[in-house]
Amino acid sequence: MDRTSIYDELSRVEAEVVAAERQLAEQERLVLDLKREGQNIASAEKELERLRECQRLRDQDRQRLLSLLQT
């Protein structure tokens, strides 16, 4: 992979990370709202954990790309 391709991929991943941070914040608010209303939060918490795992994978991908640029 050439440096230009790595930078392009890194830019794409970083945009995904930013968008996913917004999704995480929205889901966290949903969980809190449901909890405050005394509603069942199991499915909302499950979705929140799925979003967090996806974000961890994006972060790992970003780190991999950054490492490639340092070589």
C-alpha positions as CSV (number, residue, x, y, z in Angstrom):
1,M,0.0,0.0,0.0
2,D,1.5,3.3,-1.0
3,R,1.5,6.4,1.3
4,T,-1.3,8.1,-0.7
5,S,-3.5,5.1,-0.3
6,I,-2.8,4.9,3.4
7,Y,-3.6,8.6,3.9
8,D,-6.8,8.2,1.9
9,E,-7.8,5.2,4.0
10,L,-6.8,7.0,7.2
11,S,-9.0,9.9,6.2
12,R,-12.0,7.6,5.6
13,V,-11.5,5.8,8.9
14,E,-11.2,9.1,10.9
15,A,-14.4,10.3,9.3
16,E,-16.1,7.1,10.4
17,V,-14.7,7.5,13.9
18,V,-16.2,11.0,14.2
19,A,-19.6,9.9,12.9
20,A,-19.5,6.9,15.3
21,E,-18.8,9.1,18.3
22,R,-22.0,11.0,17.5
23,Q,-23.9,7.7,17.3
24,L,-22.4,6.5,20.6
25,A,-23.4,9.8,22.3
26,E,-27.0,9.5,21.0
27,Q,-27.2,5.9,22.1
28,E,-25.9,6.7,25.6
29,R,-28.5,9.4,25.9
30,L,-31.2,7.0,24.8
31,V,-30.1,4.5,27.5
32,L,-30.1,7.2,30.1
33,D,-33.6,8.5,29.0
34,L,-35.0,5.0,29.1
35,K,-33.5,4.3,32.4
36,R,-34.9,7.6,33.9
37,E,-38.3,6.6,32.5
38,G,-38.1,3.2,34.2
39,Q,-38.2,1.4,30.9
40,N,-36.4,-1.8,29.8
41,I,-32.9,-0.8,28.7
42,A,-31.6,-4.3,27.7
43,S,-31.8,-3.9,23.9
44,A,-30.6,-0.3,24.1
45,E,-27.6,-1.4,26.2
46,K,-26.9,-4.2,23.8
47,E,-26.8,-1.8,20.9
48,L,-24.6,0.5,22.8
49,E,-22.1,-2.3,23.4
50,R,-22.2,-3.2,19.7
51,L,-21.5,0.4,18.8
52,R,-18.6,0.5,21.3
53,E,-17.1,-2.7,19.9
54,C,-17.3,-1.3,16.3
55,Q,-15.6,1.9,17.5
56,R,-12.8,-0.2,19.1
57,L,-12.3,-1.9,15.8
58,R,-12.1,1.5,14.0
59,D,-9.6,2.7,16.5
60,Q,-7.5,-0.3,15.9
61,D,-7.7,0.2,12.2
62,R,-6.7,3.8,12.6
63,Q,-3.7,2.8,14.8
64,R,-2.6,0.2,12.2
65,L,-2.7,2.9,9.4
66,L,-0.8,5.4,11.6
67,S,1.8,2.7,12.2
68,L,2.2,2.1,8.5
69,L,2.9,5.8,8.0
70,Q,5.7,5.7,10.6
71,T,7.7,3.1,8.7
